[in-house]
Amino acid sequence: MNKEKDLTWKIKWASTIILMFGMILTSQNLYPYNLPVHIVGTMGWGYVSIVWNDRALIVTNSVALCIFINGMVGYFVKVNG
């Protein structure tokens, strides 16, 4: 395995574990703590999807990232507003 594939493989699995942890936080209703966890995992998968040039994954993770960031912004506007 070359270095780029090795890095992509590590990011893919680390991001998968991070997203699963985010799902656990969501299922336990630990809002907004679940959002930054999902953002990190989604960014990792976004990187992997770009390296793989997989358009379906790029679209899915780009939309998910926007949704999670929107949730964070909405939370901070609500808390500080």
KEBA-101145 format. One record per residue (C-alpha): x, y, z. Coordinates in steps of 0.5 Angstrom, whole numbers, padded with zeros to 4 digits, always signed. Layout:
R      u      v      w
R      X      Y      Z
...
//
This chain:
R      u      v      w
R  +0000  +0000  +0000
R  +0003  +0007  -0002
R  +0003  +0013  +0003
R  -0003  +0016  +0000
R  -0007  +0010  +0000
R  -0005  +0009  +0007
R  -0007  +0016  +0010
R  -0014  +0015  +0006
R  -0015  +0008  +0009
R  -0013  +0011  +0016
R  -0018  +0017  +0015
R  -0023  +0013  +0012
R  -0024  +0009  +0019
R  -0022  +0014  +0024
R  -0028  +0018  +0021
R  -0032  +0012  +0021
R  -0031  +0011  +0028
R  -0032  +0019  +0030
R  -0039  +0019  +0026
R  -0041  +0013  +0030
R  -0039  +0016  +0036
R  -0043  +0022  +0034
R  -0049  +0018  +0033
R  -0049  +0015  +0040
R  -0049  +0022  +0042
R  -0055  +0024  +0038
R  -0058  +0018  +0040
R  -0057  +0020  +0047
R  -0060  +0027  +0046
R  -0053  +0030  +0047
R  -0054  +0037  +0043
R  -0050  +0041  +0041
R  -0044  +0036  +0043
R  -0046  +0031  +0037
R  -0045  +0037  +0032
R  -0038  +0038  +0032
R  -0036  +0031  +0033
R  -0041  +0030  +0026
R  -0037  +0035  +0023
R  -0030  +0032  +0024
R  -0033  +0026  +0022
R  -0036  +0029  +0015
R  -0030  +0033  +0014
R  -0026  +0026  +0014
R  -0030  +0023  +0009
R  -0031  +0029  +0005
R  -0023  +0028  +0004
R  -0023  +0021  +0003
R  -0029  +0022  -0003
R  -0025  +0027  -0006
R  -0019  +0023  -0006
R  -0023  +0017  -0009
R  -0026  +0022  -0014
R  -0033  +0019  -0012
R  -0038  +0024  -0014
R  -0044  +0021  -0010
R  -0040  +0021  -0003
R  -0037  +0028  -0005
R  -0045  +0031  -0005
R  -0047  +0027  +0001
R  -0042  +0029  +0005
R  -0042  +0036  +0003
R  -0049  +0037  +0004
R  -0048  +0033  +0011
R  -0043  +0038  +0013
R  -0047  +0044  +0011
R  -0053  +0041  +0015
R  -0049  +0040  +0021
R  -0045  +0047  +0021
R  -0052  +0050  +0020
R  -0054  +0047  +0026
R  -0048  +0049  +0030
R  -0050  +0056  +0028
R  -0057  +0056  +0029
R  -0055  +0053  +0036
R  -0050  +0059  +0038
R  -0055  +0064  +0035
R  -0060  +0062  +0040
R  -0056  +0062  +0046
R  -0053  +0068  +0044
R  -0059  +0072  +0042
//
